[in-house]
Amino acid sequence: MTDTTPEFQYVTGQIRTSFGLLLAEFEERNAQALSQHGWELDVPYGHHPRQAFDVRPTDLPALGTVIYFHAGYWQSRDKAQFRFLAPAFNALGWHAVLVNYPLCPEVSVSQIVQSADEALRHVVDHQLSKNRAGPLVFCGHSAGGHLVVELALRQARSSEALRLPLVGVLPISGIFDLEPLVKTSLNQRLKLDSDQARACSPIHRASFGAVPALFLVGETETAAFHAQSQDMTQAWQAQGNQAAWESIKDADHFSILDQLCTPHGRVDLTLTAWAHCAL
């Protein structure tokens, strides 16, 4: 019988013995990516040391800019661990921006969302200063998936649009209902009570006017992660917005990132369609 406890569904049940080798491979790919030309590293967007982003522009005729927020349950990891994604987005015709943000328990989840929102303004100003106009796509993995949904909903409700158009949001293995995490070991650093967790859960705040969304989850991830993406997709659609979700065959919580690197794959075709809709 499958363990339905939050600790299994969000922590122990997500772990794979392959993670060590896969993350080591990511590090090799990060080093290879960083050896390529064109990087702008650690561009600051605030006073905190983690308020910084990396930029790598594409050499191709640009479709726009993908802004990527990393995983780590709002309490660990770094943009530097996912730099290999930038050349992959570049090869699809996108400028790539990788964003860092302060972590729990130094700050709260709601403060991380605010920091991510601040990053957007600086990223847009930076791209425009480099004559890199074009639409934006928000992309985030795990905790980053939560952040990009929060940011997309803020844009849907805001009367002050970004200076570049947002055309889509791509959350990967995201968590949109944080209440189950209160009963896990993750909460030692998140420090959420039930009310705070609900307030930080975008599943309860889907709104009309949001951009199209594609929610991805790995086939071998736990049932809770599948339900998170399915439920957020349905909430998005219920407000009259375009949304789809897809389970990526044989993928786990980290190997799913390889789906971002596939020319003519689901992500490539979706991003291209979103960019063309902005024309």
Beta strands, then each sheet from edge to edge (+ up, - down):
strand 1: 40-44
strand 2: 52-56
strand 3: 64-69
strand 4: 94-99
strand 5: 136-141
strand 6: 166-172
strand 7: 213-218
strand 8: 243-248
sheet 1: 1+ 2- 4+ 3+ 5+ 6+
sheet 2: 7+ 8+
end
